[in-house]
């Protein structure tokens, strides 16, 4: 019996871009994930991109500094937190989020913010189970049909 490769969880580097681009475009990921500026984010000091891998990409998370919600607090936005569909419900997304929180703290964050379309229930359940609280809503009217998003916030000031 062949042993599976160990699970890897690490920050993406610029040298990962050819592999990452190929993995993201393999048809397993939702279309919004394929449209994001991955080369810009991976090559930036302001963005942290974490990869969960085991021969192939299983999950990806991206964070970046954001506008603060309160004076004297630093906010970090959770831009992407996504698992490959066949890898969901295995607690691997939680491992990925813990690395994201660690990165957010390294960026000096006190609050981790995640915006989710209000029409999507599954991400809201995952955020709630991870300790995020819904605090705000915003509405987009510019491109195509309007959509509403709920802002979820996690106080990470006491982490690590």
Order of alpha helices (4+ residues) and beta strands (2+ residues): beta-alpha-alpha-alpha-beta-beta-beta-alpha-beta-alpha-beta-beta
